[in-house]
């Protein structure tokens, strides 16, 4: 089980070491960094000093300095670098979807030089958009080289109109990680709540991807974010004991 540091981005920007220590106190041994290259210095020392590992991390790869990103990943012990965002307008036609897949395939050809793998993380628009009778996300997945992996954000998949558990079963072993997130499914991320307290069928999601890394995330949270993260971790521990 892991936690996306974007959840605590404001606190991390102020004092990364204190945030990592707090997450250890809550019970985490893994974290998922965001802005990997930009935060590499803080992560390099903070992960080591707090006994944490970062098996996955988010970093923009398309139209980015991929060598710098992958070097930062290797330096921080990250094994999977996940592109977190390709905008909605790039998911409306098959040609654009194929172009995105080819861009990530090109990144994946470089990644082994640094001992890392490339992945992609969805929002709602990749599921809401249709290419023929299929989601744009699944058309995209079919065009990825076999070594690439997927991180399915199950909140956004649900917000995009999909049965997240069924989607996970269709994607199968391509799914390396899932974002565990819950709430009322507002696409502005308002109303997000700890796992098991909202509209996402979290228990079904977990059952549908038993081997996937669980990564807790909040895009927004109205309460104390550390309390929210702790409540989600408690839910996962209870339901996967």
C-alpha positions in Angstrom: 0.0 0.0 0.0 1.2 3.4 -1.0 0.1 7.1 -0.9 0.3 9.7 -3.7 2.2 12.6 -2.4 0.1 14.9 -4.5 -2.5 14.4 -1.7 -0.3 16.4 0.7 1.3 18.6 -1.9 0.9 21.9 0.0 2.5 20.4 3.1 5.2 18.7 1.1 6.1 21.9 -0.6 6.7 23.5 2.8 8.5 20.7 4.6 9.0 17.5 2.7 10.9 15.8 5.5 8.2 16.4 8.1 5.5 15.1 5.7 7.4 11.9 5.0 7.9 11.4 8.7 4.2 11.9 9.3 3.3 9.3 6.7 5.6 6.8 8.3 3.9 7.5 11.6 0.5 6.8 10.0 1.8 3.4 8.8 3.1 3.8 5.3 6.3 2.3 4.0 5.8 3.3 0.3 4.9 6.6 -1.3 4.2 7.7 -4.8 6.0 11.0 -5.6 4.7 13.6 -8.1 6.9 16.0 -10.1 9.7 13.5 -9.8 12.5 15.4 -11.4 11.6 18.7 -9.7 11.4 17.0 -6.3 14.3 14.6 -6.7 16.6 16.2 -4.2 14.1 16.2 -1.4 13.0 12.7 -2.2 16.6 11.3 -2.4 17.3 12.3 1.2 13.8 12.1 2.6 13.0 8.6 1.4 16.3 7.2 2.7 16.1 9.0 6.1 12.6 7.8 6.7 13.0 4.2 5.5 10.5 4.8 2.7 10.6 3.4 -0.9 8.9 4.8 -4.0 8.0 1.9 -6.2 6.1 4.2 -8.5 6.2 7.9 -9.3 4.4 10.5 -11.5 6.2 12.6 -14.0 5.3 14.1 -17.3 7.0 12.2 -20.1 5.5 13.5 -23.4 7.4 16.6 -24.6 9.7 16.4 -21.5 13.3 15.7 -20.9 12.9 11.9 -20.5 16.5 11.2 -19.8 16.4 13.7 -16.8 13.2 12.1 -15.5 14.5 8.6 -15.8 17.8 9.5 -14.2 15.9 11.0 -11.2 13.9 7.9 -11.0 17.0 5.7 -10.9 18.5 8.0 -8.3 15.4 7.7 -6.0 14.9 4.0 -6.5 11.7 4.4 -8.5 11.0 1.4 -10.7 7.9 2.6 -12.6 7.5 6.2 -14.0 3.9 7.0 -14.7 2.8 9.8 -17.0 -0.1 11.3 -15.0 -1.9 13.5 -17.5 -2.6 13.9 -21.2 -5.4 16.5 -21.7 -8.9 15.7 -22.7 -8.7 17.1 -26.2 -6.1 14.4 -27.1 -8.6 11.6 -26.4 -11.3 12.5 -28.9 -10.1 10.8 -32.1 -8.4 7.5 -32.8 -5.5 9.3 -34.5 -4.7 11.3 -31.3 -5.1 8.3 -29.1 -2.6 6.4 -31.3 -0.2 9.3 -31.3 -0.2 9.4 -27.4 0.4 5.6 -27.3 3.3 6.0 -29.8 4.8 8.8 -27.7 4.8 6.7 -24.6 6.2 3.7 -26.5 9.1 5.9 -27.6 9.7 6.8 -23.9 9.5 3.2 -23.0 12.3 2.4 -25.4 14.6 4.7 -23.4 13.5 3.7 -19.9 15.4 0.4 -19.7 18.7 2.3 -19.9 17.8 3.5 -16.4 16.2 0.3 -15.1 12.7 1.7 -15.1 9.3 1.0 -16.7 6.8 3.4 -18.2 3.2 3.7 -17.2 0.1 5.9 -17.7 -2.5 7.2 -15.2 -6.0 8.1 -16.4 -8.5 10.8 -15.6 -12.2 10.6 -16.4 -12.1 11.8 -20.0 -10.2 8.8 -21.3 -13.2 6.6 -20.2 -15.9 9.1 -21.1 -14.5 9.4 -24.7 -15.5 6.6 -27.1 -13.7 5.4 -30.2 -16.3 3.3 -31.9 -17.9 1.2 -29.2 -14.9 1.2 -26.8 -13.4 3.6 -24.4 -10.5 5.7 -25.7 -8.5 4.3 -22.7 -8.9 0.7 -23.9 -8.1 1.6 -27.5 -5.0 3.3 -26.1 -4.0 0.3 -24.0 -4.2 -1.9 -27.0 -1.6 0.3 -28.9 0.9 0.3 -26.0 4.0 -1.9 -26.2 3.7 -4.9 -23.9 6.2 -3.7 -21.4 4.2 -0.6 -20.6 1.8 -0.7 -17.6 -1.3 1.1 -16.5 -2.2 2.8 -13.2 -6.0 2.9 -13.1 -7.5 5.8 -11.1 -10.7 4.1 -10.0 -12.4 7.3 -8.9 -11.9 8.9 -12.2 -12.8 5.8 -14.1 -16.1 5.7 -12.2 -16.6 9.4 -12.7 -16.1 8.8 -16.5 -19.1 6.4 -16.5 -17.3 3.1 -16.3 -17.8 0.2 -13.9 -14.2 0.4 -12.5 -14.1 -3.2 -11.3 -15.2 -4.5 -14.8 -12.6 -2.2 -16.4 -9.9 -3.7 -14.2 -10.9 -7.2 -15.1 -10.8 -6.3 -18.8 -7.4 -4.8 -18.6 -6.1 -7.7 -16.5 -2.3 -7.9 -15.9 -1.7 -4.6 -17.7 -2.8 -2.9 -14.4 0.3 -2.4 -12.3 -1.4 -0.1 -9.7 -4.7 1.4 -8.8 -5.5 4.7 -7.2 -7.8 4.2 -4.3 -10.0 7.2 -4.0 -13.6 7.8 -3.1 -16.2 10.5 -3.0 -19.3 11.8 -4.8 -17.7 11.6 -8.3 -17.6 15.3 -9.0 -15.1 16.0 -11.8 -13.8 19.1 -10.0 -12.7 16.7 -7.2 -14.9 18.3 -4.6 -16.4 16.0 -2.0 -13.7 13.4 -1.9 -13.8 11.2 1.2 -11.8 8.3 2.7 -12.1 5.0 1.0 -15.3 3.2 1.6 -17.3 6.3 2.4 -18.4 7.5 -1.1 -19.8 6.3 -4.4 -16.8 4.2 -5.7 -17.3 0.5 -5.2 -13.9 0.2 -3.5 -14.3 -3.3 -2.2 -15.1 -4.5 -5.7 -12.2 -2.6 -7.2 -9.8 -4.2 -4.8 -11.1 -7.7 -5.6 -10.8 -7.1 -9.3 -7.1 -6.2 -9.2 -5.7 -8.4 -6.4 -2.0 -8.0 -7.5 -2.0 -4.3 -8.2 -0.2 -1.8 -5.9 -2.8 0.2 -3.9 -2.1 3.9 -4.0 -4.3 6.1 -1.8 -4.9 9.6 -3.2 -7.0 12.7 -2.6 -7.2 15.4 -5.2 -9.0 17.6 -2.6 -10.1 17.0 0.9 -12.1 19.3 3.2 -10.8 18.0 6.5 -7.3 17.3 7.8 -5.6 15.5 4.9 -3.5 13.3 7.2 -6.7 12.1 9.0 -8.2 11.3 5.6 -5.2 9.4 4.4 -5.1 7.5 7.7 -8.7 6.6 7.4 -8.2 5.2 3.8 -5.2 3.2 5.0 -7.3 1.7 7.8 -10.0 0.7 5.3 -7.5 -1.0 3.1 -5.9 -2.9 6.0 -9.3 -4.0 7.3 -10.5 -5.2 3.9 -7.3 -6.9 2.8 -6.1 -8.4 6.0 
